[in-house]
């Protein structure tokens, strides 16, 4: 698997946090479809989504948990999800 980088790593808890841009990662709430080069963009974004899923699966197989945060999410809610994951992994 090609090298991929999380935005934050909590190695002690084996939690990887990714902050995903709505356009590039195909946010269900904000996904747009450009009209110019539409097929190329569709393939590009679908490829990004597939890569994200493969990354999450790869990490899970190795005992890591991925937390994905959309760029539009409320910061306090996103932090709360990360903290909850860290707390559950230390139990």
PDB file of N, CA, C and O in Angstrom:
ATOM      1  N   UNK A   1       0.858  -1.179   0.000  1.00  0.00           N
ATOM      2  CA  UNK A   1       0.000   0.000   0.000  1.00  0.00           C
ATOM      3  C   UNK A   1       0.901   1.238   0.000  1.00  0.00           C
ATOM      4  O   UNK A   1       1.869   1.316   0.756  1.00  0.00           O
ATOM      5  N   UNK A   2       0.564   2.201  -0.861  1.00  0.00           N
ATOM      6  CA  UNK A   2       1.343   3.445  -0.869  1.00  0.00           C
ATOM      7  C   UNK A   2       1.252   4.158   0.469  1.00  0.00           C
ATOM      8  O   UNK A   2       0.289   3.988   1.217  1.00  0.00           O
ATOM      9  N   UNK A   3       2.248   4.942   0.753  1.00  0.00           N
ATOM     10  CA  UNK A   3       2.279   5.678   2.008  1.00  0.00           C
ATOM     11  C   UNK A   3       1.173   6.734   2.040  1.00  0.00           C
ATOM     12  O   UNK A   3       0.967   7.479   1.082  1.00  0.00           O
ATOM     13  N   UNK A   4       0.483   6.772   3.150  1.00  0.00           N
ATOM     14  CA  UNK A   4      -0.575   7.765   3.357  1.00  0.00           C
ATOM     15  C   UNK A   4      -0.370   8.392   4.718  1.00  0.00           C
ATOM     16  O   UNK A   4       0.134   7.742   5.634  1.00  0.00           O
ATOM     17  N   UNK A   5      -0.752   9.638   4.859  1.00  0.00           N
ATOM     18  CA  UNK A   5      -0.505  10.355   6.106  1.00  0.00           C
ATOM     19  C   UNK A   5      -1.793  10.853   6.743  1.00  0.00           C
ATOM     20  O   UNK A   5      -2.645  11.462   6.095  1.00  0.00           O
ATOM     21  N   UNK A   6      -1.902  10.575   8.020  1.00  0.00           N
ATOM     22  CA  UNK A   6      -3.017  11.116   8.798  1.00  0.00           C
ATOM     23  C   UNK A   6      -2.684  12.553   9.172  1.00  0.00           C
ATOM     24  O   UNK A   6      -1.518  12.947   9.167  1.00  0.00           O
ATOM     25  N   UNK A   7      -3.700  13.328   9.494  1.00  0.00           N
ATOM     26  CA  UNK A   7      -3.473  14.700   9.941  1.00  0.00           C
ATOM     27  C   UNK A   7      -3.011  14.734  11.391  1.00  0.00           C
ATOM     28  O   UNK A   7      -2.215  15.592  11.773  1.00  0.00           O
ATOM     29  N   UNK A   8      -3.507  13.804  12.198  1.00  0.00           N
ATOM     30  CA  UNK A   8      -3.087  13.664  13.601  1.00  0.00           C
ATOM     31  C   UNK A   8      -2.959  12.182  13.918  1.00  0.00           C
ATOM     32  O   UNK A   8      -3.781  11.374  13.485  1.00  0.00           O
ATOM     33  N   UNK A   9      -1.935  11.830  14.667  1.00  0.00           N
ATOM     34  CA  UNK A   9      -1.760  10.454  15.136  1.00  0.00           C
ATOM     35  C   UNK A   9      -1.652  10.441  16.643  1.00  0.00           C
ATOM     36  O   UNK A   9      -0.899  11.216  17.234  1.00  0.00           O
ATOM     37  N   UNK A  10      -2.408   9.559  17.254  1.00  0.00           N
ATOM     38  CA  UNK A  10      -2.303   9.316  18.685  1.00  0.00           C
ATOM     39  C   UNK A  10      -1.788   7.889  18.813  1.00  0.00           C
ATOM     40  O   UNK A  10      -2.561   6.941  18.944  1.00  0.00           O
ATOM     41  N   UNK A  11      -0.463   7.759  18.773  1.00  0.00           N
ATOM     42  CA  UNK A  11       0.157   6.437  18.677  1.00  0.00           C
ATOM     43  C   UNK A  11      -0.125   5.559  19.890  1.00  0.00           C
ATOM     44  O   UNK A  11      -0.320   4.353  19.744  1.00  0.00           O
ATOM     45  N   UNK A  12      -0.149   6.143  21.078  1.00  0.00           N
ATOM     46  CA  UNK A  12      -0.415   5.364  22.287  1.00  0.00           C
ATOM     47  C   UNK A  12      -1.774   4.677  22.199  1.00  0.00           C
ATOM     48  O   UNK A  12      -1.931   3.543  22.652  1.00  0.00           O
ATOM     49  N   UNK A  13      -2.746   5.358  21.622  1.00  0.00           N
ATOM     50  CA  UNK A  13      -4.110   4.838  21.524  1.00  0.00           C
ATOM     51  C   UNK A  13      -4.398   4.203  20.156  1.00  0.00           C
ATOM     52  O   UNK A  13      -5.462   3.620  19.945  1.00  0.00           O
ATOM     53  N   UNK A  14      -3.442   4.324  19.237  1.00  0.00           N
ATOM     54  CA  UNK A  14      -3.587   3.790  17.881  1.00  0.00           C
ATOM     55  C   UNK A  14      -4.816   4.379  17.187  1.00  0.00           C
ATOM     56  O   UNK A  14      -5.652   3.664  16.635  1.00  0.00           O
ATOM     57  N   UNK A  15      -4.891   5.710  17.236  1.00  0.00           N
ATOM     58  CA  UNK A  15      -5.976   6.449  16.599  1.00  0.00           C
ATOM     59  C   UNK A  15      -5.368   7.407  15.574  1.00  0.00           C
ATOM     60  O   UNK A  15      -4.469   8.190  15.884  1.00  0.00           O
ATOM     61  N   UNK A  16      -5.881   7.324  14.348  1.00  0.00           N
ATOM     62  CA  UNK A  16      -5.455   8.213  13.264  1.00  0.00           C
ATOM     63  C   UNK A  16      -6.623   9.122  12.914  1.00  0.00           C
ATOM     64  O   UNK A  16      -7.739   8.653  12.692  1.00  0.00           O
ATOM     65  N   UNK A  17      -6.363  10.422  12.866  1.00  0.00           N
ATOM     66  CA  UNK A  17      -7.406  11.405  12.570  1.00  0.00           C
ATOM     67  C   UNK A  17      -7.122  12.024  11.203  1.00  0.00           C
ATOM     68  O   UNK A  17      -6.011  12.475  10.922  1.00  0.00           O
ATOM     69  N   UNK A  18      -8.151  12.033  10.368  1.00  0.00           N
ATOM     70  CA  UNK A  18      -8.063  12.625   9.042  1.00  0.00           C
ATOM     71  C   UNK A  18      -9.085  13.743   8.948  1.00  0.00           C
ATOM     72  O   UNK A  18     -10.251  13.546   9.291  1.00  0.00           O
ATOM     73  N   UNK A  19      -8.664  14.916   8.487  1.00  0.00           N
ATOM     74  CA  UNK A  19      -9.589  16.013   8.236  1.00  0.00           C
ATOM     75  C   UNK A  19      -9.753  16.080   6.717  1.00  0.00           C
ATOM     76  O   UNK A  19      -8.826  16.441   5.992  1.00  0.00           O
ATOM     77  N   UNK A  20     -10.949  15.724   6.253  1.00  0.00           N
ATOM     78  CA  UNK A  20     -11.202  15.592   4.828  1.00  0.00           C
ATOM     79  C   UNK A  20     -11.923  16.808   4.265  1.00  0.00           C
ATOM     80  O   UNK A  20     -12.904  17.285   4.835  1.00  0.00           O
ATOM     81  N   UNK A  21     -11.427  17.296   3.148  1.00  0.00           N
ATOM     82  CA  UNK A  21     -12.090  18.382   2.435  1.00  0.00           C
ATOM     83  C   UNK A  21     -13.327  17.867   1.729  1.00  0.00           C
ATOM     84  O   UNK A  21     -13.309  16.786   1.141  1.00  0.00           O
ATOM     85  N   UNK A  22     -14.399  18.637   1.786  1.00  0.00           N
ATOM     86  CA  UNK A  22     -15.680  18.199   1.224  1.00  0.00           C
ATOM     87  C   UNK A  22     -15.574  17.897  -0.276  1.00  0.00           C
ATOM     88  O   UNK A  22     -16.073  16.867  -0.729  1.00  0.00           O
ATOM     89  N   UNK A  23     -14.945  18.759  -1.034  1.00  0.00           N
ATOM     90  CA  UNK A  23     -14.843  18.541  -2.478  1.00  0.00           C
ATOM     91  C   UNK A  23     -13.979  17.332  -2.791  1.00  0.00           C
ATOM     92  O   UNK A  23     -14.414  16.435  -3.513  1.00  0.00           O
ATOM     93  N   UNK A  24     -12.778  17.293  -2.267  1.00  0.00           N
ATOM     94  CA  UNK A  24     -11.799  16.267  -2.636  1.00  0.00           C
ATOM     95  C   UNK A  24     -12.163  14.874  -2.148  1.00  0.00           C
ATOM     96  O   UNK A  24     -11.762  13.885  -2.761  1.00  0.00           O
ATOM     97  N   UNK A  25     -12.913  14.779  -1.062  1.00  0.00           N
ATOM     98  CA  UNK A  25     -13.203  13.469  -0.473  1.00  0.00           C
ATOM     99  C   UNK A  25     -14.669  13.068  -0.629  1.00  0.00           C
ATOM    100  O   UNK A  25     -15.095  12.057  -0.069  1.00  0.00           O
ATOM    101  N   UNK A  26     -15.445  13.849  -1.383  1.00  0.00           N
ATOM    102  CA  UNK A  26     -16.805  13.464  -1.729  1.00  0.00           C
ATOM    103  C   UNK A  26     -17.802  13.520  -0.589  1.00  0.00           C
ATOM    104  O   UNK A  26     -18.590  12.591  -0.410  1.00  0.00           O
ATOM    105  N   UNK A  27     -17.780  14.591   0.180  1.00  0.00           N
ATOM    106  CA  UNK A  27     -18.729  14.756   1.288  1.00  0.00           C
ATOM    107  C   UNK A  27     -20.165  14.565   0.792  1.00  0.00           C
ATOM    108  O   UNK A  27     -20.577  15.208  -0.173  1.00  0.00           O
ATOM    109  N   UNK A  28     -20.926  13.685   1.446  1.00  0.00           N
ATOM    110  CA  UNK A  28     -22.305  13.472   1.000  1.00  0.00           C
ATOM    111  C   UNK A  28     -23.171  14.732   1.103  1.00  0.00           C
ATOM    112  O   UNK A  28     -24.124  14.884   0.339  1.00  0.00           O
ATOM    113  N   UNK A  29     -22.858  15.620   2.021  1.00  0.00           N
ATOM    114  CA  UNK A  29     -23.659  16.837   2.201  1.00  0.00           C
ATOM    115  C   UNK A  29     -23.266  17.957   1.248  1.00  0.00           C
ATOM    116  O   UNK A  29     -24.099  18.791   0.891  1.00  0.00           O
ATOM    117  N   UNK A  30     -21.990  17.982   0.831  1.00  0.00           N
ATOM    118  CA  UNK A  30     -21.503  19.118   0.052  1.00  0.00           C
ATOM    119  C   UNK A  30     -20.819  18.746  -1.259  1.00  0.00           C
ATOM    120  O   UNK A  30     -20.200  19.596  -1.899  1.00  0.00           O
ATOM    121  N   UNK A  31     -20.924  17.518  -1.650  1.00  0.00           N
ATOM    122  CA  UNK A  31     -20.250  17.068  -2.874  1.00  0.00           C
ATOM    123  C   UNK A  31     -20.812  17.813  -4.078  1.00  0.00           C
ATOM    124  O   UNK A  31     -22.026  17.943  -4.232  1.00  0.00           O
ATOM    125  N   UNK A  32     -19.926  18.291  -4.916  1.00  0.00           N
ATOM    126  CA  UNK A  32     -20.332  18.960  -6.148  1.00  0.00           C
ATOM    127  C   UNK A  32     -19.743  18.191  -7.325  1.00  0.00           C
ATOM    128  O   UNK A  32     -18.798  17.416  -7.172  1.00  0.00           O
ATOM    129  N   UNK A  33     -20.308  18.416  -8.475  1.00  0.00           N
ATOM    130  CA  UNK A  33     -19.850  17.749  -9.687  1.00  0.00           C
ATOM    131  C   UNK A  33     -19.523  18.812 -10.729  1.00  0.00           C
ATOM    132  O   UNK A  33     -20.427  19.386 -11.338  1.00  0.00           O
ATOM    133  N   UNK A  34     -18.241  19.075 -10.935  1.00  0.00           N
ATOM    134  CA  UNK A  34     -17.877  20.065 -11.950  1.00  0.00           C
ATOM    135  C   UNK A  34     -18.395  19.657 -13.336  1.00  0.00           C
ATOM    136  O   UNK A  34     -18.454  18.471 -13.660  1.00  0.00           O
ATOM    137  N   UNK A  35     -18.764  20.639 -14.136  1.00  0.00           N
ATOM    138  CA  UNK A  35     -19.263  20.365 -15.489  1.00  0.00           C
ATOM    139  C   UNK A  35     -18.127  20.187 -16.479  1.00  0.00           C
ATOM    140  O   UNK A  35     -18.224  19.384 -17.407  1.00  0.00           O
ATOM    141  N   UNK A  36     -17.039  20.942 -16.283  1.00  0.00           N
ATOM    142  CA  UNK A  36     -15.883  20.784 -17.163  1.00  0.00           C
ATOM    143  C   UNK A  36     -15.116  19.532 -16.762  1.00  0.00           C
ATOM    144  O   UNK A  36     -14.830  19.323 -15.583  1.00  0.00           O
ATOM    145  N   UNK A  37     -14.791  18.717 -17.726  1.00  0.00           N
ATOM    146  CA  UNK A  37     -14.069  17.463 -17.481  1.00  0.00           C
ATOM    147  C   UNK A  37     -14.804  16.601 -16.457  1.00  0.00           C
ATOM    148  O   UNK A  37     -14.182  16.005 -15.578  1.00  0.00           O
ATOM    149  N   UNK A  38     -16.128  16.538 -16.575  1.00  0.00           N
ATOM    150  CA  UNK A  38     -16.984  15.883 -15.580  1.00  0.00           C
ATOM    151  C   UNK A  38     -16.573  14.443 -15.305  1.00  0.00           C
ATOM    152  O   UNK A  38     -16.511  14.035 -14.146  1.00  0.00           O
ATOM    153  N   UNK A  39     -16.295  13.681 -16.330  1.00  0.00           N
ATOM    154  CA  UNK A  39     -15.945  12.276 -16.125  1.00  0.00           C
ATOM    155  C   UNK A  39     -14.613  12.147 -15.402  1.00  0.00           C
ATOM    156  O   UNK A  39     -14.468  11.292 -14.528  1.00  0.00           O
ATOM    157  N   UNK A  40     -13.649  12.970 -15.745  1.00  0.00           N
ATOM    158  CA  UNK A  40     -12.344  12.927 -15.069  1.00  0.00           C
ATOM    159  C   UNK A  40     -12.511  13.246 -13.583  1.00  0.00           C
ATOM    160  O   UNK A  40     -11.945  12.559 -12.733  1.00  0.00           O
ATOM    161  N   UNK A  41     -13.290  14.289 -13.270  1.00  0.00           N
ATOM    162  CA  UNK A  41     -13.503  14.664 -11.880  1.00  0.00           C
ATOM    163  C   UNK A  41     -14.270  13.587 -11.120  1.00  0.00           C
ATOM    164  O   UNK A  41     -13.960  13.310  -9.962  1.00  0.00           O
ATOM    165  N   UNK A  42     -15.267  12.978 -11.758  1.00  0.00           N
ATOM    166  CA  UNK A  42     -16.017  11.903 -11.105  1.00  0.00           C
ATOM    167  C   UNK A  42     -15.074  10.763 -10.733  1.00  0.00           C
ATOM    168  O   UNK A  42     -15.113  10.261  -9.610  1.00  0.00           O
ATOM    169  N   UNK A  43     -14.231  10.359 -11.673  1.00  0.00           N
ATOM    170  CA  UNK A  43     -13.281   9.273 -11.397  1.00  0.00           C
ATOM    171  C   UNK A  43     -12.288   9.672 -10.310  1.00  0.00           C
ATOM    172  O   UNK A  43     -11.953   8.865  -9.443  1.00  0.00           O
ATOM    173  N   UNK A  44     -11.821  10.912 -10.356  1.00  0.00           N
ATOM    174  CA  UNK A  44     -10.848  11.397  -9.374  1.00  0.00           C
ATOM    175  C   UNK A  44     -11.436  11.342  -7.966  1.00  0.00           C
ATOM    176  O   UNK A  44     -10.806  10.816  -7.049  1.00  0.00           O
ATOM    177  N   UNK A  45     -12.635  11.881  -7.796  1.00  0.00           N
ATOM    178  CA  UNK A  45     -13.251  11.932  -6.464  1.00  0.00           C
ATOM    179  C   UNK A  45     -13.638  10.535  -5.992  1.00  0.00           C
ATOM    180  O   UNK A  45     -13.432  10.208  -4.823  1.00  0.00           O
ATOM    181  N   UNK A  46     -14.188   9.711  -6.865  1.00  0.00           N
ATOM    182  CA  UNK A  46     -14.510   8.335  -6.490  1.00  0.00           C
ATOM    183  C   UNK A  46     -13.246   7.561  -6.126  1.00  0.00           C
ATOM    184  O   UNK A  46     -13.267   6.717  -5.229  1.00  0.00           O
ATOM    185  N   UNK A  47     -12.147   7.847  -6.820  1.00  0.00           N
ATOM    186  CA  UNK A  47     -10.866   7.229  -6.465  1.00  0.00           C
ATOM    187  C   UNK A  47     -10.395   7.660  -5.086  1.00  0.00           C
ATOM    188  O   UNK A  47      -9.865   6.852  -4.324  1.00  0.00           O
ATOM    189  N   UNK A  48     -10.589   8.933  -4.765  1.00  0.00           N
ATOM    190  CA  UNK A  48     -10.225   9.428  -3.437  1.00  0.00           C
ATOM    191  C   UNK A  48     -11.051   8.740  -2.352  1.00  0.00           C
ATOM    192  O   UNK A  48     -10.524   8.356  -1.307  1.00  0.00           O
ATOM    193  N   UNK A  49     -12.350   8.589  -2.611  1.00  0.00           N
ATOM    194  CA  UNK A  49     -13.234   7.928  -1.644  1.00  0.00           C
ATOM    195  C   UNK A  49     -12.786   6.481  -1.440  1.00  0.00           C
ATOM    196  O   UNK A  49     -12.711   6.006  -0.306  1.00  0.00           O
ATOM    197  N   UNK A  50     -12.491   5.787  -2.527  1.00  0.00           N
ATOM    198  CA  UNK A  50     -12.034   4.395  -2.431  1.00  0.00           C
ATOM    199  C   UNK A  50     -10.704   4.312  -1.683  1.00  0.00           C
ATOM    200  O   UNK A  50     -10.501   3.401  -0.880  1.00  0.00           O
ATOM    201  N   UNK A  51      -9.804   5.252  -1.941  1.00  0.00           N
ATOM    202  CA  UNK A  51      -8.513   5.274  -1.242  1.00  0.00           C
ATOM    203  C   UNK A  51      -8.717   5.501   0.252  1.00  0.00           C
ATOM    204  O   UNK A  51      -8.054   4.867   1.071  1.00  0.00           O
ATOM    205  N   UNK A  52      -9.632   6.404   0.611  1.00  0.00           N
ATOM    206  CA  UNK A  52      -9.909   6.651   2.029  1.00  0.00           C
ATOM    207  C   UNK A  52     -10.426   5.381   2.709  1.00  0.00           C
ATOM    208  O   UNK A  52      -9.992   5.041   3.810  1.00  0.00           O
ATOM    209  N   UNK A  53     -11.346   4.689   2.056  1.00  0.00           N
ATOM    210  CA  UNK A  53     -11.885   3.446   2.623  1.00  0.00           C
ATOM    211  C   UNK A  53     -10.796   2.389   2.761  1.00  0.00           C
ATOM    212  O   UNK A  53     -10.715   1.696   3.776  1.00  0.00           O
ATOM    213  N   UNK A  54      -9.962   2.272   1.735  1.00  0.00           N
ATOM    214  CA  UNK A  54      -8.866   1.292   1.791  1.00  0.00           C
ATOM    215  C   UNK A  54      -7.894   1.630   2.915  1.00  0.00           C
ATOM    216  O   UNK A  54      -7.388   0.733   3.590  1.00  0.00           O
ATOM    217  N   UNK A  55      -7.632   2.915   3.118  1.00  0.00           N
ATOM    218  CA  UNK A  55      -6.748   3.346   4.202  1.00  0.00           C
ATOM    219  C   UNK A  55      -7.345   2.973   5.546  1.00  0.00           C
ATOM    220  O   UNK A  55      -6.645   2.446   6.411  1.00  0.00           O
ATOM    221  N   UNK A  56      -8.633   3.241   5.733  1.00  0.00           N
ATOM    222  CA  UNK A  56      -9.302   2.895   6.989  1.00  0.00           C
ATOM    223  C   UNK A  56      -9.251   1.390   7.243  1.00  0.00           C
ATOM    224  O   UNK A  56      -8.990   0.958   8.365  1.00  0.00           O
ATOM    225  N   UNK A  57      -9.498   0.594   6.208  1.00  0.00           N
ATOM    226  CA  UNK A  57      -9.448  -0.863   6.337  1.00  0.00           C
ATOM    227  C   UNK A  57      -8.035  -1.331   6.674  1.00  0.00           C
ATOM    228  O   UNK A  57      -7.844  -2.181   7.544  1.00  0.00           O
ATOM    229  N   UNK A  58      -7.060  -0.776   5.989  1.00  0.00           N
ATOM    230  CA  UNK A  58      -5.652  -1.123   6.223  1.00  0.00           C
ATOM    231  C   UNK A  58      -5.260  -0.842   7.683  1.00  0.00           C
ATOM    232  O   UNK A  58      -4.618  -1.667   8.332  1.00  0.00           O
ATOM    233  N   UNK A  59      -5.651   0.319   8.178  1.00  0.00           N
ATOM    234  CA  UNK A  59      -5.347   0.668   9.561  1.00  0.00           C
ATOM    235  C   UNK A  59      -6.080  -0.252  10.536  1.00  0.00           C
ATOM    236  O   UNK A  59      -5.498  -0.702  11.523  1.00  0.00           O
ATOM    237  N   UNK A  60      -7.346  -0.530  10.264  1.00  0.00           N
ATOM    238  CA  UNK A  60      -8.138  -1.391  11.148  1.00  0.00           C
ATOM    239  C   UNK A  60      -7.531  -2.791  11.231  1.00  0.00           C
ATOM    240  O   UNK A  60      -7.505  -3.391  12.306  1.00  0.00           O
ATOM    241  N   UNK A  61      -7.053  -3.303  10.126  1.00  0.00           N
ATOM    242  CA  UNK A  61      -6.409  -4.621  10.115  1.00  0.00           C
ATOM    243  C   UNK A  61      -5.167  -4.653  10.997  1.00  0.00           C
ATOM    244  O   UNK A  61      -4.733  -5.720  11.430  1.00  0.00           O
ATOM    245  N   UNK A  62      -4.603  -3.488  11.259  1.00  0.00           N
ATOM    246  CA  UNK A  62      -3.394  -3.389  12.067  1.00  0.00           C
ATOM    247  C   UNK A  62      -3.680  -2.862  13.472  1.00  0.00           C
ATOM    248  O   UNK A  62      -2.767  -2.474  14.201  1.00  0.00           O
ATOM    249  N   UNK A  63      -4.962  -2.855  13.840  1.00  0.00           N
ATOM    250  CA  UNK A  63      -5.336  -2.470  15.197  1.00  0.00           C
ATOM    251  C   UNK A  63      -5.491  -0.984  15.437  1.00  0.00           C
ATOM    252  O   UNK A  63      -5.538  -0.545  16.587  1.00  0.00           O
ATOM    253  N   UNK A  64      -5.572  -0.198  14.369  1.00  0.00           N
ATOM    254  CA  UNK A  64      -5.745   1.241  14.487  1.00  0.00           C
ATOM    255  C   UNK A  64      -7.197   1.609  14.202  1.00  0.00           C
ATOM    256  O   UNK A  64      -7.910   0.879  13.514  1.00  0.00           O
ATOM    257  N   UNK A  65      -7.620   2.736  14.731  1.00  0.00           N
ATOM    258  CA  UNK A  65      -8.944   3.276  14.460  1.00  0.00           C
ATOM    259  C   UNK A  65      -8.779   4.591  13.708  1.00  0.00           C
ATOM    260  O   UNK A  65      -7.961   5.431  14.083  1.00  0.00           O
ATOM    261  N   UNK A  66      -9.554   4.763  12.655  1.00  0.00           N
ATOM    262  CA  UNK A  66      -9.559   6.020  11.905  1.00  0.00           C
ATOM    263  C   UNK A  66     -10.743   6.860  12.345  1.00  0.00           C
ATOM    264  O   UNK A  66     -11.853   6.354  12.507  1.00  0.00           O
ATOM    265  N   UNK A  67     -10.495   8.143  12.535  1.00  0.00           N
ATOM    266  CA  UNK A  67     -11.565   9.100  12.779  1.00  0.00           C
ATOM    267  C   UNK A  67     -11.507  10.076  11.612  1.00  0.00           C
ATOM    268  O   UNK A  67     -10.484  10.718  11.378  1.00  0.00           O
ATOM    269  N   UNK A  68     -12.603  10.181  10.890  1.00  0.00           N
ATOM    270  CA  UNK A  68     -12.664  11.086   9.737  1.00  0.00           C
ATOM    271  C   UNK A  68     -13.556  12.269  10.087  1.00  0.00           C
ATOM    272  O   UNK A  68     -14.691  12.108  10.536  1.00  0.00           O
ATOM    273  N   UNK A  69     -13.020  13.438   9.875  1.00  0.00           N
ATOM    274  CA  UNK A  69     -13.715  14.686  10.182  1.00  0.00           C
ATOM    275  C   UNK A  69     -13.861  15.469   8.876  1.00  0.00           C
ATOM    276  O   UNK A  69     -12.888  15.655   8.145  1.00  0.00           O
ATOM    277  N   UNK A  70     -15.063  15.921   8.594  1.00  0.00           N
ATOM    278  CA  UNK A  70     -15.282  16.761   7.415  1.00  0.00           C
ATOM    279  C   UNK A  70     -14.885  18.195   7.726  1.00  0.00           C
ATOM    280  O   UNK A  70     -15.037  18.657   8.857  1.00  0.00           O
ATOM    281  N   UNK A  71     -14.384  18.885   6.740  1.00  0.00           N
ATOM    282  CA  UNK A  71     -13.926  20.263   6.929  1.00  0.00           C
ATOM    283  C   UNK A  71     -15.020  21.183   7.451  1.00  0.00           C
ATOM    284  O   UNK A  71     -14.718  22.185   8.100  1.00  0.00           O
ATOM    285  N   UNK A  72     -16.285  20.866   7.184  1.00  0.00           N
ATOM    286  CA  UNK A  72     -17.392  21.744   7.598  1.00  0.00           C
ATOM    287  C   UNK A  72     -17.890  21.450   9.013  1.00  0.00           C
ATOM    288  O   UNK A  72     -18.728  22.183   9.538  1.00  0.00           O
ATOM    289  N   UNK A  73     -17.385  20.396   9.627  1.00  0.00           N
ATOM    290  CA  UNK A  73     -17.893  20.018  10.950  1.00  0.00           C
ATOM    291  C   UNK A  73     -17.549  21.048  12.011  1.00  0.00           C
ATOM    292  O   UNK A  73     -16.506  21.700  11.960  1.00  0.00           O
ATOM    293  N   UNK A  74     -18.446  21.177  12.967  1.00  0.00           N
ATOM    294  CA  UNK A  74     -18.199  22.026  14.124  1.00  0.00           C
ATOM    295  C   UNK A  74     -16.962  21.505  14.860  1.00  0.00           C
ATOM    296  O   UNK A  74     -16.856  20.310  15.136  1.00  0.00           O
ATOM    297  N   UNK A  75     -16.048  22.391  15.168  1.00  0.00           N
ATOM    298  CA  UNK A  75     -14.783  21.996  15.789  1.00  0.00           C
ATOM    299  C   UNK A  75     -15.011  21.290  17.127  1.00  0.00           C
ATOM    300  O   UNK A  75     -14.387  20.264  17.396  1.00  0.00           O
ATOM    301  N   UNK A  76     -15.891  21.825  17.959  1.00  0.00           N
ATOM    302  CA  UNK A  76     -16.127  21.208  19.266  1.00  0.00           C
ATOM    303  C   UNK A  76     -16.700  19.796  19.124  1.00  0.00           C
ATOM    304  O   UNK A  76     -16.338  18.897  19.884  1.00  0.00           O
ATOM    305  N   UNK A  77     -17.589  19.603  18.156  1.00  0.00           N
ATOM    306  CA  UNK A  77     -18.145  18.268  17.935  1.00  0.00           C
ATOM    307  C   UNK A  77     -17.064  17.310  17.425  1.00  0.00           C
ATOM    308  O   UNK A  77     -17.001  16.154  17.845  1.00  0.00           O
ATOM    309  N   UNK A  78     -16.230  17.791  16.530  1.00  0.00           N
ATOM    310  CA  UNK A  78     -15.160  16.953  15.991  1.00  0.00           C
ATOM    311  C   UNK A  78     -14.174  16.562  17.094  1.00  0.00           C
ATOM    312  O   UNK A  78     -13.759  15.407  17.186  1.00  0.00           O
ATOM    313  N   UNK A  79     -13.809  17.527  17.920  1.00  0.00           N
ATOM    314  CA  UNK A  79     -12.913  17.235  19.043  1.00  0.00           C
ATOM    315  C   UNK A  79     -13.564  16.221  19.984  1.00  0.00           C
ATOM    316  O   UNK A  79     -12.900  15.312  20.480  1.00  0.00           O
ATOM    317  N   UNK A  80     -14.851  16.381  20.222  1.00  0.00           N
ATOM    318  CA  UNK A  80     -15.570  15.446  21.078  1.00  0.00           C
ATOM    319  C   UNK A  80     -15.519  14.023  20.546  1.00  0.00           C
ATOM    320  O   UNK A  80     -15.373  13.077  21.320  1.00  0.00           O
ATOM    321  N   UNK A  81     -15.638  13.860  19.226  1.00  0.00           N
ATOM    322  CA  UNK A  81     -15.551  12.519  18.628  1.00  0.00           C
ATOM    323  C   UNK A  81     -14.164  11.924  18.794  1.00  0.00           C
ATOM    324  O   UNK A  81     -14.014  10.735  19.072  1.00  0.00           O
ATOM    325  N   UNK A  82     -13.149  12.767  18.619  1.00  0.00           N
ATOM    326  CA  UNK A  82     -11.772  12.269  18.779  1.00  0.00           C
ATOM    327  C   UNK A  82     -11.529  11.882  20.230  1.00  0.00           C
ATOM    328  O   UNK A  82     -10.979  10.812  20.493  1.00  0.00           O
ATOM    329  N   UNK A  83     -11.924  12.722  21.175  1.00  0.00           N
ATOM    330  CA  UNK A  83     -11.741  12.439  22.588  1.00  0.00           C
ATOM    331  C   UNK A  83     -12.485  11.156  22.981  1.00  0.00           C
ATOM    332  O   UNK A  83     -11.951  10.333  23.725  1.00  0.00           O
ATOM    333  N   UNK A  84     -13.703  10.986  22.489  1.00  0.00           N
ATOM    334  CA  UNK A  84     -14.468   9.776  22.790  1.00  0.00           C
ATOM    335  C   UNK A  84     -13.736   8.537  22.282  1.00  0.00           C
ATOM    336  O   UNK A  84     -13.692   7.516  22.968  1.00  0.00           O
ATOM    337  N   UNK A  85     -13.167   8.623  21.095  1.00  0.00           N
ATOM    338  CA  UNK A  85     -12.431   7.490  20.535  1.00  0.00           C
ATOM    339  C   UNK A  85     -11.186   7.200  21.365  1.00  0.00           C
ATOM    340  O   UNK A  85     -10.865   6.040  21.623  1.00  0.00           O
ATOM    341  N   UNK A  86     -10.485   8.250  21.782  1.00  0.00           N
ATOM    342  CA  UNK A  86      -9.290   8.056  22.607  1.00  0.00           C
ATOM    343  C   UNK A  86      -9.663   7.410  23.941  1.00  0.00           C
ATOM    344  O   UNK A  86      -8.963   6.514  24.413  1.00  0.00           O
ATOM    345  N   UNK A  87     -10.756   7.858  24.548  1.00  0.00           N
ATOM    346  CA  UNK A  87     -11.179   7.293  25.821  1.00  0.00           C
ATOM    347  C   UNK A  87     -11.610   5.838  25.683  1.00  0.00           C
ATOM    348  O   UNK A  87     -11.327   5.020  26.558  1.00  0.00           O
ATOM    349  N   UNK A  88     -12.292   5.513  24.589  1.00  0.00           N
ATOM    350  CA  UNK A  88     -12.729   4.133  24.406  1.00  0.00           C
ATOM    351  C   UNK A  88     -11.569   3.209  24.084  1.00  0.00           C
ATOM    352  O   UNK A  88     -11.627   2.016  24.380  1.00  0.00           O
ATOM    353  N   UNK A  89     -10.528   3.738  23.487  1.00  0.00           N
ATOM    354  CA  UNK A  89      -9.379   2.894  23.159  1.00  0.00           C
ATOM    355  C   UNK A  89      -8.477   2.647  24.367  1.00  0.00           C
ATOM    356  O   UNK A  89      -7.661   1.726  24.356  1.00  0.00           O
ATOM    357  N   UNK A  90      -8.622   3.460  25.398  1.00  0.00           N
ATOM    358  CA  UNK A  90      -7.775   3.260  26.579  1.00  0.00           C
ATOM    359  C   UNK A  90      -8.449   2.390  27.616  1.00  0.00           C
ATOM    360  O   UNK A  90      -7.868   2.120  28.667  1.00  0.00           O
ATOM    361  N   UNK A  91      -9.682   1.939  27.339  1.00  0.00           N
ATOM    362  CA  UNK A  91     -10.386   1.085  28.302  1.00  0.00           C
ATOM    363  C   UNK A  91      -9.950  -0.357  28.177  1.00  0.00           C
ATOM    364  O   UNK A  91     -10.440  -1.216  28.910  1.00  0.00           O
TER     365      UNK A  91
END
